């Protein structure tokens, strides 16, 4: 077995092994297929690893965080004994180490030359993929080549149900069976009672007879082979794994057993071509080409790859969490990160996936209604953190980042309310780009209208100033909490209400039965709709016509102005440097609220307003150590004020977020919003794609060293090919 041909612009490589950085690399080398993902851990295991795999929708109760995605039973497990010595990078001597991810196909490979404690040298090669064509299949292939000895090779392939989520156990054993070549295991989550079944087949090829056995250990069945190898006769094999949960089939045990019964090993050469072809079609739709910058090219493909492997293709009742399916960060919960940062990639390249992600919000609409009722409001209020049901799952208290013995009150679940408008915005953006009237009629309209009811009911009348307000909120900039009249929140709420009224008129003309149904069920009386109009006309949306500035929130301009440049060099955020309360008293911001507003609603603001606010808020933003959501938007807005070189600096902060572990927390999982923002920065920033109700246009702003950008997007069902160069400005082919 030979390593695959490497292409530097499609490959992420690790050239040496450092135990201190292994968790970072585990995140980087996450692979998956939209149903489940595994972190890039070693098959044989290693001390200090975060060995985890996650499947969409498998949530279980947990203290403090309400619920979390459950770490699956371990199906990667592959222990190798070489002439009686266990192969492990924790002992012996690693003479050569090379690991690489081919993003074209999702193939993860590792080559190791290892000298055992007794002095025997072996070359080992591992390759694995999670099939994009067969979502329940994972394959691991291995080659074991003794270089200076001959002896017995023992391979143990287990299914380990004794996994946990950072010491919290979720699985209860239900059943299992083991034979000499196959094993299956069935477990169930303890509180939510969701079953999962895993099956494994171990196949080994050798020039000498292969002894096979099955160890029927409770909750940890193991398949074992023993044979002999020498420098002239290495051995090879594969571990075939099937995974089904009770969310895809009512009887996952039967599904796994049926797949095992049909398995003809070796399977790799049969399964690989269809998997690779499926990836080829995926990249045909989603790839972005950057010529003149190899680092940027790899980074944008890495960002797209990580979103594609987390994107649910067969399930419309799940969404992508903030850390995708790559780590324990945020417990698998879904934030506004999905709709505002990740979704545009799918809306414009894979609208079928975007429809699934938005349908998740429709299926969880009752949870949003429950939150609104609990808070005393009409309509639907989406939770800041969402899981299986759409109820609020933001923890109320968490340990302090610097002192675990202290607790920090988390207010986002209580008062960061802009997410309801973010979801409405994403639905409207999808509708505008795809022309999917059916989705808007049957699902999107109900979400937009019922969340508009929340905004109208939540608006507070200030009789002294004769205006409506939203007080005691948190905007996207989470350095500042309990603020009044956050500009992003207020402007988006006004847009939301206006859009809802326009949607009602559209329904009246194009879907009168649906219009009548929603008006009755949601109690959209003339009095109610008149109130919406009143809020739209009298809602305070800050703007100074003399300076062109939009105050981020009321009183922001009176906060202490801190020159962030004077604090350099530093390697911590402003909040860590000043403390939570100290940062709240300054104008330093975690991410640019106002610039995000200008990006999402460009039709409201002219070039002078954009320039004034860019110049004001840019030096006050904690670009490197603030939010990972900020740099990509900052890059887009830098392009829009004609500063592509400055935009490039911000873009690379986003592009390096996980590959270079810029914030030091990549081990928690992929920064999904940053990955989506990287795609947006290229397409909407440097290429200058602009979308409006009337269509689309291009206004490129390339960095000086970029020679060409090329990508595809779909506009109302029709593919569009875009090419941008410094010479041609732009070239478009439908």
C-alpha positions, 0 to 999 in steps of 0.5 A, spaced: 500 500 500 502 506 497 501 513 500 496 517 496 499 522 491 500 529 495 498 535 492 500 541 496 494 546 495 489 540 497 493 537 503 494 539 510 501 536 513 504 534 519 511 533 518 513 531 526 510 528 532 509 533 538 505 530 544 504 538 546 500 540 540 497 533 539 490 536 541 490 541 536 492 536 530 486 532 532 482 538 531 485 539 524 485 532 522 477 531 523 474 527 518 467 526 517 461 525 512 455 530 514 452 524 519 458 523 524 465 526 524 471 523 528 477 527 531 484 526 528 486 521 533 491 515 532 488 509 531 492 505 537 491 511 542 495 516 545 496 519 552 493 526 553 488 525 547 481 527 546 479 521 543 472 523 540 467 522 535 460 525 534 454 524 530 448 529 529 442 529 533 445 525 539 444 529 545 444 527 552 442 530 559 448 533 562 449 537 569 450 545 568 450 545 560 443 542 560 445 537 554 451 535 550 452 532 543 455 525 546 462 522 544 460 516 540 463 509 542 470 508 539 470 505 533 477 507 531 481 503 536 486 498 533 492 496 537 498 493 534 503 488 537 509 487 533 513 481 536 510 481 542 511 489 543 505 494 543 506 499 538 505 506 541 508 513 540 509 514 547 515 509 547 521 506 543 523 511 538 519 515 532 524 515 527 520 518 521 513 521 522 508 524 517 501 525 517 497 528 512 489 530 510 487 530 502 482 535 502 479 532 495 477 526 498 477 526 506 483 521 506 487 521 512 493 518 512 499 517 517 506 514 515 511 512 521 517 508 522 518 506 529 524 503 533 521 499 539 524 498 546 527 492 544 530 495 537 526 492 532 524 497 526 517 497 523 514 501 518 507 502 519 502 506 514 495 508 516 489 510 512 482 512 513 476 515 510 468 516 512 464 515 506 461 521 503 457 516 499 455 511 504 454 515 510 454 509 515 461 506 513 468 508 515 474 504 513 481 504 516 486 500 512 493 499 515 500 496 512 505 493 517 512 492 514 518 489 519 524 492 516 529 488 520 526 482 523 521 477 522 515 475 527 508 475 530 504 481 528 497 481 532 492 486 531 486 488 535 480 491 533 475 493 538 468 497 539 469 500 545 463 503 549 466 505 555 467 512 552 465 519 556 465 526 555 470 529 559 469 524 564 461 524 564 459 518 561 452 517 557 452 510 554 449 504 557 450 497 554 444 494 551 447 488 547 453 485 543 455 479 539 462 477 537 465 472 532 472 470 529 471 476 524 465 480 526 463 484 532 457 488 533 455 493 539 449 496 541 448 502 547 443 507 549 444 514 551 442 514 559 437 520 559 434 521 552 434 513 550 437 514 543 440 507 541 446 506 537 449 500 534 456 499 531 459 493 527 466 491 525 469 487 520 477 485 521 480 483 515 488 481 514 492 479 508 498 475 509 503 470 506 502 466 512 496 463 515 492 468 519 489 466 526 482 469 528 479 470 534 473 474 537 474 477 545 466 478 547 468 483 553 462 486 555 461 493 552 468 492 548 468 486 543 475 486 540 477 482 534 483 479 534 488 476 528 495 473 529 500 472 523 507 472 521 511 478 517 518 479 515 521 484 511 520 480 505 513 479 507 509 485 510 502 484 512 496 489 510 488 489 512 482 493 513 477 495 519 470 496 516 466 499 521 458 501 520 454 506 525 447 507 525 443 510 530 436 510 532 435 517 529 436 514 522 432 507 523 428 504 528 432 498 529 439 500 528 442 493 531 438 490 525 441 495 520 448 494 522 447 486 522 445 486 515 451 490 513 455 485 516 452 480 513 453 483 506 460 485 507 465 482 502 472 483 505 476 487 502 472 492 501 476 498 500 477 498 493 470 497 492 468 503 496 473 508 495 472 510 488 464 512 489 466 515 495 472 519 491 467 521 486 462 523 491 467 528 493 469 530 486 462 532 485 462 536 492 468 540 490 465 541 483 460 546 486 464 549 492 471 550 490 474 556 491 481 557 487 486 563 489 492 563 484 498 567 487 497 565 495 498 558 496 497 559 504 490 562 502 488 557 497 490 551 502 486 555 508 480 557 504 479 549 502 480 547 509 475 552 511 470 549 506 472 542 507 471 542 515 464 545 513 462 540 508 464 534 513 459 537 518 453 539 513 447 534 514 445 532 507 440 526 510 437 530 516 433 536 516 432 536 524 439 537 526 444 543 524 451 545 525 454 547 532 459 552 533 465 547 533 462 543 528 462 535 529 470 536 531 470 537 539 467 538 545 467 546 545 460 549 546 457 541 547 455 541 540 450 547 541 447 551 535 448 559 535 447 564 530 454 562 527 450 557 523 445 562 520 450 568 519 457 565 518 456 558 515 450 558 512 451 563 506 456 557 503 451 552 502 446 557 500 450 559 494 453 553 493 449 547 496 442 550 497 439 543 498 444 543 505 442 550 506 434 548 506 436 542 511 439 547 516 434 552 516 429 547 516 432 545 523 429 552 525 422 550 523 422 543 527 425 547 533 420 553 532 416 550 538 422 551 543 422 558 541 415 559 542 416 556 549 422 561 551 418 567 549 412 564 553 417 563 559 420 570 558 413 573 558 412 575 550 408 573 544 411 569 538 417 566 538 424 567 541 430 563 539 435 561 544 442 563 544 444 556 544 440 550 541 440 543 541 435 537 539 428 541 541 430 548 540 429 550 548 434 554 551 441 550 553 445 556 555 449 555 561 447 560 567 454 559 570 460 556 568 467 556 571 471 562 571 477 562 565 482 564 570 480 561 577 475 554 576 473 555 583 469 561 581 463 562 577 461 566 572 454 568 570 453 567 563 447 572 560 447 571 553 442 566 554 437 571 557 439 577 553 443 576 547 436 577 543 439 578 536 439 571 534 431 571 532 433 576 527 439 573 524 435 567 523 430 571 519 435 574 515 438 567 513 431 565 511 430 571 507 437 571 504 436 563 502 429 565 499 432 571 495 438 567 492 434 560 491 427 563 489 425 557 493 417 559 494 415 553 497 420 553 503 418 560 504 410 559 504 410 552 508 416 554 513 420 560 512 414 565 513 411 562 519 418 563 523 419 570 520 412 572 522 412 569 529 419 571 531 416 578 528 411 578 534 416 577 539 420 583 536 414 587 537 412 585 543 419 586 546 419 593 544 419 598 550 416 605 549 420 610 552 414 616 553 420 621 555 423 620 548 417 618 544 420 612 541 421 604 542 427 601 545 430 595 546 434 595 553 438 590 557 441 586 551 447 584 549 450 585 542 454 581 538 460 584 541 460 580 548 465 585 551 459 589 553 453 586 556 446 589 559 447 595 554 441 599 552 439 600 544 445 596 541 445 598 534 445 591 531 440 589 535 435 595 533 436 595 526 436 588 525 429 588 529 426 594 525 428 590 518 425 584 521 418 587 522 418 590 515 420 584 512 415 580 515 410 585 513 412 585 506 412 577 507 405 577 509 403 581 502 407 576 498 403 571 502 396 574 500 398 574 493 401 568 492 399 563 497 392 566 500 390 559 504 397 559 507 396 567 509 389 566 512 392 560 516 397 564 519 393 570 520 389 566 524 393 562 528 398 567 529 393 572 531 395 577 526 390 582 527 389 589 524 391 592 531 397 587 532 400 589 525 398 596 526 403 596 532 408 593 528 408 599 523 408 603 529 415 600 532 418 600 525 417 608 525 419 609 532 424 604 534 430 608 536 436 606 531 442 610 532 445 615 527 449 621 527 448 625 520 453 630 522 459 625 523 456 619 520 457 615 526 452 609 529 453 609 536 454 601 538 450 602 544 447 608 548 453 611 552 458 607 548 461 613 546 462 615 553 466 609 555 473 609 556 477 610 550 483 605 550 488 605 544 489 598 543 496 599 539 499 601 546 497 595 549 502 591 544 505 586 544 500 581 548 497 574 547 491 575 551 484 578 550 482 585 552 477 581 557 483 577 560 487 583 560 482 588 564 477 583 567 470 582 565 468 588 568 474 592 566 473 591 559 466 593 559 467 600 561 472 601 555 470 602 548 474 596 546 470 591 542 470 583 541 468 584 534 465 589 530 458 590 531 456 596 527 461 593 521 457 587 521 450 591 521 453 595 515 455 588 512 448 585 512 444 591 511 448 595 505 442 598 502 441 602 508 448 606 508 452 610 503 459 609 502 461 615 507 457 612 512 461 605 511 468 609 511 466 613 517 464 607 521 470 603 519 475 608 521 472 609 528 471 602 530 477 598 527 482 601 531 478 599 537 476 592 535 480 586 539 482 583 532 487 577 534 484 575 541 477 577 541 472 573 537 474 569 531 467 571 528 470 578 527 476 578 522 472 575 516 467 581 517 473 586 518 476 583 511 470 584 507 468 591 510 476 593 508 475 591 501 468 595 501 472 601 503 478 600 498 483 597 503 484 590 500 491 589 503 489 591 510 483 586 508 488 581 507 491 581 514 484 580 517 482 575 512 489 571 514 487 572 521 481 568 520 484 563 515 489 561 520 484 560 526 485 553 526 491 551 522 495 555 526 491 555 532 491 563 533 487 563 539 490 557 543 483 554 543 483 550 537 483 543 541 476 545 543 474 544 535 473 547 529 471 555 529 465 554 524 463 561 524 470 563 522 471 557 517 464 560 514 467 567 514 473 565 510 469 563 504 465 569 505 471 574 505 473 571 498 467 571 495 463 577 498 470 581 500 475 580 495 471 578 489 466 583 491 459 579 490 453 583 491 446 580 492 440 584 492 433 583 490 434 585 483 440 580 482 447 580 483 454 584 481 461 584 482 466 589 485 473 586 486 478 588 491 484 583 490 490 583 494 496 586 490 499 579 490 493 575 488 493 573 481 486 570 480 480 568 484 475 563 481 469 560 484 461 558 482 455 560 486 448 558 484 443 564 483 435 562 483 437 555 480 442 557 475 450 556 476 454 562 475 462 561 474 466 567 476 473 569 475 476 575 477 483 577 475 487 584 476 487 585 469 480 583 467 477 585 473 471 580 472 469 575 468 462 571 469 459 565 465 453 562 466 
